[in-house]
Every structure is written in structure tokens, then in C-alpha cells.
Amino acid sequence: MDRSAARRILGAGIGPAVRESLDAVAESTTAAGQPRYSPATLDRLRAAIAGRTHAKAIYELCHLLNAADALGIGRDRLERFFFGYGVASAGSFKARIDTLLAKQGGWRRPGIERVADGVDLTYRDDRAAGPVRFFVHFGRMPFLSALLDFLVALASYRAIDAAIREMLAEPSTIQAVQRAANRITSLINRDLADELESAQTSSKFQAMIDLLAPDEGSELALDDTAVLGFWSERSADEDGDYRTFVAVFDLFVAFLRALEAAEARRSIDGAAPIVDREGAEVDLGSVDEMLGRAAGDDADEETRLADLVGAWRSPLGLLDEEPASRVKFLNRREREALERLVDAGPEAIDLPLSVLRAEVFGLVQARLTQALRRGAGREERAALMRPAQGESYEDWRQRWSKLRAHIERMQKAALHVLARDGLPESTDLASVDLAANDAPAFDPKRLAEVLEECRRAFRGFARQGFDDATAQDPDGKAAFRAGLGVLLEVDRCLSAYLALLDRIGREAPPLAARFAEDGMTFARQFAKLYQVT
């Protein structure tokens, strides 16, 4: 994925009103039927809106509006300057400015000059002795034109026009431009408030793109190397947003999910096929009907879209809700060992080493943070920079393997409870003929053996809910039924991830060597962050 594609991801968190306004700008054409704006201009506009960096651009637009007003005559002079001259490009804006200057013999008021690369404006500052200058580059004008197009499409034209007219009533003062920019920004922020994902999330996504793919056309790799590299580069930032490796890992997981959501939305908008995580095409039928059916008509669009494309949600929280909460399927230690892996879900397969690093070195960093807060000395902090005994990558692989075996036994125990409803207790399993009606050949003795394994698994647990009273109670059966669904999902996560770790372990370098190398990398960075050196 290149930088331009990554920037489009920033539009994944926008609501329908903003998306419709952006689409209207993208569909704008000249009198000859040509697209008014280039794909690069539209990408910049989408990134500015989704990334909430539009305030500075609106201020710049107000200066260009001021210059445009000084170029023409007639009530529609602004509309003709921005939208009446064909395709929006740096060259076309340069040509239209030169044409208007030649036609009317210069600017209609002083303080504005056409220079080699753009327009230079000089203002009176009522709060300072000297003048204030502002420069608008020709190369920025197509984007600013698209921004104006968007503002008018999203907000009230009358309100935007009133702010512009008020500015043009006293165009020679910088305060008039600032007031207009602030007023328009406030109008837009009000409309954007419920339409965009958090500004903090958008700015972090942008920081990732800027660091990992700094140039247009450069490739953006979202892998384990990128996660570690980003954390190493940004963890010492003064704002502390990227200080912990766990926070950076979570950010990359969120970014991967934003990418998936953006691709799904683009497929819907462009009538392209939507595929689920297994690569199978989703049969939409009516898109609106499908989106409503996926999560209920009252669900928000993001929830419906997530359900449609199979976006991952950790099932572990369901164990805390009725009816599953009646049974102790996982204790606290088991839950903690599973939580990060299961929360990441499919993204753990994209970032397998980062999961291990977050578990092992995330714990080391948490201990260092606590030590620093309580005023621990340098020697104590230095001693905490390495993982404790039993916290290596191989230790965690074995821990997850044991948990998977535990979850498989738990599934059998749940099946023991649910099988009581499926077959009467008096049924002689050895005599049941399940090979009728052309079904595959079946060994009834094997069924008896399986159900006996399930019964033994149930008897082998001494924790809440694993008793005959709960198993025979309708609410207890509902608890086991709900819990079994969660266990199956968790088992899928564990199975896929452990299979990948086994494959990684067979490659060079093996897990033990990776653990040793990562230990040195994290120790160096921890030494900087926690004043050990």
C-alpha cells in the first residue's frame, strides 16, 4: 500500500453527511463535462477533513477569497473566479488571475500583488504597528477551491456567505480575515462534531503515515518491523502519546481495521464486490436492506458496516453478561493471558511478533513506569529492564498452548450439558443408527465414547456452574450454550495464531533468537525513556 492509499484511510471514520459532501465535490464537473478536481486534490481534501486539519486551510482560503474579490466585478465575482474557469489546477488559476488583471488593469484595491509563485497580500494590523503579509501559492489554489466547494455543500451557504461578506466589508485588516476564518471554522466544526472519528485518532494515523511513508508514492508496510520502528522513533516524544509499546501496537491494530472499513465502504460506494475475511464475496442484494438487517435498524452505520464485512469484536466480554456469566468459564489469570491476543483477533495474524512483544515487553515497561512513579533508584530500574523468569516468547507460546487445551476441555464440558437436550437420557447410544437417509457412515460406539469424554470433562472442573443443578436448570443450559459460542471463537483465534507461531519458530531466526535480539532493542530504548543510563 502506498502513501496516497493510506491517506484515503483517514476518510474511513466519516459520517454520511460529510461523505455525501465530499462525493458532491468529487462529482463536480466543468461546463465541458470534465472532472473539476484531480484525484490528488480530492485526496488532500479528504485527509484535511478527516484529519481535522481544516482550520488552517480555511484561514488560507479566506486570504484567497479576499484576493479574488479584488480581481472581479459583479455580485457573482467569487463564484466565477473559483468555479467558472474549467479544471482547477495551479496553471488554470495562474491564467485566470493574469487574465482578470489584464482585463481590469490591476487589483481593485492596494495591498495585493501577483508574484512569481502566487499572490502576496499585505494587511493592516489594528493590534500592531507594522503590516502583516500572507502568501497564497498557485499550487494550493485547486485544493482551496475544493475546500470552498465542500464548505458550501456541507454547511449553510447563507451562513458561509455572510461570514465572507462581513470580511470583505473591511478587507484591508488582518483581524477581518481572522474573524471570518474563525466564524466559518466554528460553523463547520459544529457540523463535523458527530460526523468524524476522534481528532486524536486521526492525528495519530497521520503521524504513522508521515513517518512510515514520508513521500508521495512511497510504500507503507504495516508489519511487525513497522510497529517496532515507529515505537522506537516516537516513544520519546514529549506529549507521551507513543511512549508505551502497547499503545503503539493498539494503534496499528486500529489502523488495520480502519483500512478494512475504508475498503468495505469504497466497495459499497463503487458497487465493487465486498469480501469477508475469508475472501468470499458478500451477496448484498439491496445494500440498504443488508446493512439494516446486519445489526438492526436502530444500529449506527459503523456497526452495521462492521457486521456486514465481519469486522472483529472480541467475544470475551460476553462471558461477563447474562446468561454466560452464571458459569465460570475462565478465571482471572486465564482471561488476562488471552485478552490481548483475542482483542486483536485477525490482526494478531498480521502482527504476530508484536503480540508477543506487547505481552512480554509491555509488562516490563509497566513495571518500569511504576518504579519511576514511586521514585525507585537507577539500579532498581536497571534491574527491571529485562523480562522476568518465565516471560520469554517460548514461555508465552507454551502458555497459550495449554490454554487452548483447557478451552477444548471446556468445550467438551459444555457439550455434555447441551447433549442432554439433544438425546433422551434413556437412549442407548450404541443402538442409534445415524447412517440413515444416505448420511455418511457413522460409528455409534464412537459417539458414546465422545459423550463419555464430554461427561468426564464436565466432572473434571471444580468451579462455578460445573454442577448437576446448574446443568439441569434452563438458565444454566442457556449459560453453557452462550459460553460455548465464545469458547469456539477463542479457540479459532488461538489455533490460527499458534499455527503461525509454530511456522515462525521453524524459520530463521527461531523464537529464542528473536527474543534475545528484541531484549537488547527494548533495553536500549527503556534506558533512554526511564533514565537508566
Solvent accessible surface area in square Angstrom, and as a share of the most:
residue,aa,sasa,rsa
1,M,70,0.31
2,D,49,0.25
3,R,28,0.10
4,S,34,0.22
5,A,24,0.19
6,A,0,0.00
7,R,37,0.13
8,R,90,0.33
9,I,4,0.02
10,L,0,0.00
11,G,3,0.03
12,A,8,0.06
13,G,17,0.16
14,I,2,0.01
15,G,11,0.10
16,P,67,0.42
17,A,43,0.33
18,V,0,0.00
19,R,23,0.09
20,E,118,0.53
21,S,8,0.05
22,L,8,0.04
23,D,50,0.26
24,A,51,0.40
25,V,2,0.01
26,A,46,0.35
27,E,129,0.58
28,S,24,0.16
29,T,68,0.40
30,T,13,0.07
31,A,122,0.95
32,A,87,0.67
33,G,53,0.51
34,Q,94,0.42
35,P,90,0.57
36,R,24,0.09
37,Y,9,0.04
38,S,48,0.31
39,P,106,0.67
40,A,52,0.41
41,T,6,0.04
42,L,39,0.20
43,D,26,0.13
44,R,104,0.38
45,L,1,0.01
46,R,57,0.21
47,A,9,0.07
48,A,10,0.08
49,I,0,0.00
50,A,2,0.01
51,G,9,0.09
52,R,75,0.27
53,T,88,0.51
54,H,7,0.03
55,A,50,0.39
56,K,172,0.73
57,A,6,0.04
58,I,0,0.00
59,Y,59,0.23
60,E,20,0.09
61,L,1,0.00
62,C,0,0.00
63,H,0,0.00
64,L,1,0.00
65,L,1,0.00
66,N,2,0.01
67,A,2,0.01
68,A,1,0.01
69,D,3,0.02
70,A,0,0.00
71,L,1,0.00
72,G,6,0.06
73,I,126,0.64
74,G,40,0.39
75,R,219,0.80
76,D,66,0.34
77,R,48,0.17
78,L,11,0.06
79,E,62,0.28
80,R,90,0.33
81,F,4,0.02
82,F,2,0.01
83,F,58,0.24
84,G,52,0.50
85,Y,80,0.31
86,G,27,0.26
87,V,56,0.32
88,A,5,0.04
89,S,44,0.28
90,A,40,0.31
91,G,48,0.46
92,S,27,0.18
93,F,0,0.00
94,K,82,0.35
95,A,56,0.43
96,R,5,0.02
97,I,1,0.01
98,D,55,0.29
99,T,76,0.44
100,L,17,0.08
101,L,29,0.15
102,A,86,0.66
103,K,167,0.71
104,Q,64,0.28
105,G,72,0.69
106,G,22,0.22
107,W,49,0.17
108,R,110,0.40
109,R,47,0.17
110,P,129,0.81
111,G,34,0.33
112,I,20,0.10
113,E,98,0.44
114,R,67,0.24
115,V,46,0.26
116,A,81,0.63
117,D,78,0.41
118,G,0,0.00
119,V,0,0.00
120,D,15,0.08
121,L,3,0.01
122,T,55,0.32
123,Y,7,0.02
124,R,130,0.47
125,D,24,0.12
126,D,90,0.46
127,R,201,0.73
128,A,57,0.44
129,A,120,0.93
130,G,36,0.35
131,P,99,0.62
132,V,49,0.28
133,R,160,0.58
134,F,50,0.21
135,F,87,0.36
136,V,0,0.00
137,H,82,0.37
138,F,10,0.04
139,G,42,0.41
140,R,87,0.32
141,M,0,0.00
142,P,10,0.06
143,F,10,0.04
144,L,0,0.00
145,S,0,0.00
146,A,0,0.00
147,L,0,0.00
148,L,11,0.06
149,D,30,0.16
150,F,0,0.00
151,L,1,0.00
152,V,47,0.27
153,A,52,0.40
154,L,28,0.14
155,A,13,0.10
156,S,56,0.36
157,Y,109,0.41
158,R,201,0.73
159,A,27,0.21
160,I,2,0.01
161,D,36,0.19
162,A,41,0.32
163,A,1,0.01
164,I,10,0.05
165,R,85,0.31
166,E,86,0.38
167,M,2,0.01
168,L,25,0.12
169,A,85,0.66
170,E,71,0.32
171,P,24,0.15
172,S,56,0.36
173,T,2,0.01
174,I,4,0.02
175,Q,14,0.06
176,A,2,0.01
177,V,0,0.00
178,Q,68,0.30
179,R,111,0.41
180,A,4,0.03
181,A,5,0.04
182,N,99,0.51
183,R,98,0.36
184,I,1,0.01
185,T,18,0.11
186,S,70,0.45
187,L,27,0.14
188,I,0,0.00
189,N,66,0.34
190,R,153,0.56
191,D,43,0.22
192,L,0,0.00
193,A,61,0.48
194,D,143,0.74
195,E,28,0.13
196,L,17,0.08
197,E,46,0.20
198,S,61,0.39
199,A,46,0.35
200,Q,107,0.48
201,T,44,0.26
202,S,0,0.00
203,S,59,0.38
204,K,39,0.17
205,F,4,0.02
206,Q,42,0.19
207,A,17,0.13
208,M,0,0.00
209,I,0,0.00
210,D,63,0.33
211,L,61,0.30
212,L,41,0.20
213,A,0,0.00
214,P,85,0.53
215,D,93,0.48
216,E,107,0.48
217,G,51,0.49
218,S,33,0.21
219,E,120,0.54
220,L,6,0.03
221,A,58,0.45
222,L,26,0.13
223,D,58,0.30
224,D,16,0.08
225,T,108,0.63
226,A,10,0.08
227,V,0,0.00
228,L,25,0.13
229,G,37,0.36
230,F,0,0.00
231,W,0,0.00
232,S,40,0.26
233,E,110,0.49
234,R,60,0.22
235,S,0,0.00
236,A,68,0.52
237,D,38,0.20
238,E,182,0.82
239,D,97,0.50
240,G,34,0.32
241,D,49,0.26
242,Y,11,0.04
243,R,74,0.27
244,T,53,0.31
245,F,0,0.00
246,V,34,0.20
247,A,42,0.33
248,V,0,0.00
249,F,3,0.01
250,D,74,0.38
251,L,16,0.08
252,F,0,0.00
253,V,11,0.07
254,A,42,0.33
255,F,0,0.00
256,L,23,0.11
257,R,69,0.25
258,A,14,0.11
259,L,43,0.22
260,E,43,0.19
261,A,25,0.20
262,A,18,0.14
263,E,73,0.33
264,A,6,0.05
265,R,14,0.05
266,R,122,0.45
267,S,18,0.12
268,I,37,0.19
269,D,88,0.46
270,G,56,0.54
271,A,97,0.75
272,A,46,0.36
273,P,86,0.54
274,I,5,0.02
275,V,79,0.45
276,D,45,0.23
277,R,81,0.29
278,E,150,0.67
279,G,52,0.50
280,A,55,0.43
281,E,122,0.55
282,V,27,0.15
283,D,123,0.64
284,L,32,0.16
285,G,71,0.68
286,S,55,0.36
287,V,43,0.25
288,D,117,0.61
289,E,104,0.47
290,M,33,0.15
291,L,18,0.09
292,G,12,0.12
293,R,143,0.52
294,A,38,0.29
295,A,34,0.27
296,G,34,0.33
297,D,124,0.64
298,D,148,0.77
299,A,24,0.19
300,D,85,0.44
301,E,44,0.20
302,E,78,0.35
303,T,45,0.26
304,R,49,0.18
305,L,6,0.03
306,A,21,0.16
307,D,50,0.26
308,L,16,0.08
309,V,6,0.03
310,G,38,0.37
311,A,33,0.26
312,W,42,0.15
313,R,125,0.46
314,S,39,0.25
315,P,11,0.07
316,L,3,0.02
317,G,36,0.35
318,L,95,0.47
319,L,15,0.07
320,D,92,0.48
321,E,97,0.43
322,E,118,0.53
323,P,46,0.29
324,A,1,0.01
325,S,41,0.27
326,R,104,0.38
327,V,6,0.03
328,K,89,0.38
329,F,3,0.01
330,L,14,0.07
331,N,54,0.28
332,R,160,0.58
333,R,185,0.67
334,E,25,0.11
335,R,46,0.17
336,E,93,0.42
337,A,9,0.07
338,L,0,0.00
339,E,64,0.29
340,R,65,0.24
341,L,2,0.01
342,V,0,0.00
343,D,65,0.33
344,A,3,0.02
345,G,6,0.06
346,P,36,0.23
347,E,6,0.03
348,A,2,0.01
349,I,70,0.35
350,D,74,0.38
351,L,0,0.00
352,P,13,0.08
353,L,17,0.08
354,S,0,0.00
355,V,0,0.00
356,L,0,0.00
357,R,21,0.08
358,A,1,0.01
359,E,13,0.06
360,V,1,0.01
361,F,1,0.00
362,G,10,0.09
363,L,65,0.32
364,V,1,0.01
365,Q,3,0.01
366,A,45,0.35
367,R,74,0.27
368,L,0,0.00
369,T,32,0.19
370,Q,107,0.48
371,A,0,0.00
372,L,61,0.30
373,R,196,0.72
374,R,151,0.55
375,G,63,0.60
376,A,11,0.08
377,G,45,0.43
378,R,134,0.49
379,E,153,0.69
380,E,73,0.33
381,R,23,0.08
382,A,41,0.32
383,A,82,0.64
384,L,48,0.24
385,M,26,0.12
386,R,127,0.46
387,P,26,0.16
388,A,47,0.37
389,Q,183,0.81
390,G,30,0.29
391,E,27,0.12
392,S,26,0.17
393,Y,0,0.00
394,E,61,0.27
395,D,45,0.23
396,W,19,0.07
397,R,59,0.22
398,Q,80,0.35
399,R,78,0.28
400,W,0,0.00
401,S,42,0.27
402,K,148,0.63
403,L,13,0.07
404,R,85,0.31
405,A,41,0.32
406,H,18,0.08
407,I,0,0.00
408,E,66,0.30
409,R,118,0.43
410,M,0,0.00
411,Q,20,0.09
412,K,76,0.32
413,A,0,0.00
414,A,0,0.00
415,L,80,0.40
416,H,22,0.10
417,V,0,0.00
418,L,30,0.15
419,A,29,0.22
420,R,53,0.19
421,D,81,0.42
422,G,59,0.57
423,L,58,0.29
424,P,92,0.58
425,E,149,0.67
426,S,107,0.69
427,T,44,0.25
428,D,86,0.45
429,L,37,0.18
430,A,57,0.44
431,S,82,0.53
432,V,28,0.16
433,D,104,0.54
434,L,86,0.43
435,A,41,0.32
436,A,54,0.42
437,N,148,0.76
438,D,147,0.76
439,A,43,0.34
440,P,117,0.74
441,A,105,0.81
442,F,74,0.31
443,D,78,0.40
444,P,33,0.21
445,K,137,0.58
446,R,111,0.41
447,L,34,0.17
448,A,33,0.26
449,E,94,0.42
450,V,50,0.29
451,L,37,0.19
452,E,61,0.27
453,E,49,0.22
454,C,2,0.01
455,R,93,0.34
456,R,132,0.48
457,A,14,0.11
458,F,1,0.00
459,R,117,0.43
460,G,65,0.62
461,F,25,0.10
462,A,110,0.85
463,R,58,0.21
464,Q,105,0.47
465,G,6,0.06
466,F,18,0.08
467,D,60,0.31
468,D,54,0.28
469,A,78,0.60
470,T,28,0.16
471,A,0,0.00
472,Q,111,0.49
473,D,58,0.30
474,P,104,0.65
475,D,68,0.35
476,G,2,0.02
477,K,36,0.15
478,A,33,0.26
479,A,0,0.00
480,F,0,0.00
481,R,131,0.48
482,A,39,0.30
483,G,0,0.00
484,L,23,0.11
485,G,36,0.34
486,V,3,0.02
487,L,1,0.00
488,L,69,0.34
489,E,59,0.27
490,V,1,0.00
491,D,23,0.12
492,R,140,0.51
493,C,18,0.11
494,L,0,0.00
495,S,31,0.20
496,A,51,0.40
497,Y,1,0.00
498,L,13,0.06
499,A,57,0.44
500,L,19,0.10
501,L,0,0.00
502,D,58,0.30
503,R,121,0.44
504,I,17,0.09
505,G,28,0.27
506,R,183,0.67
507,E,85,0.38
508,A,93,0.72
509,P,54,0.34
510,P,67,0.42
511,L,10,0.05
512,A,73,0.56
513,A,42,0.33
514,R,44,0.16
515,F,47,0.20
516,A,58,0.45
517,E,100,0.45
518,D,6,0.03
519,G,6,0.06
520,M,101,0.45
521,T,30,0.18
522,F,0,0.00
523,A,11,0.08
524,R,146,0.53
525,Q,15,0.07
526,F,0,0.00
527,A,7,0.05
528,K,140,0.59
529,L,6,0.03
530,Y,1,0.00
531,Q,93,0.41
532,V,17,0.10
533,T,126,0.73
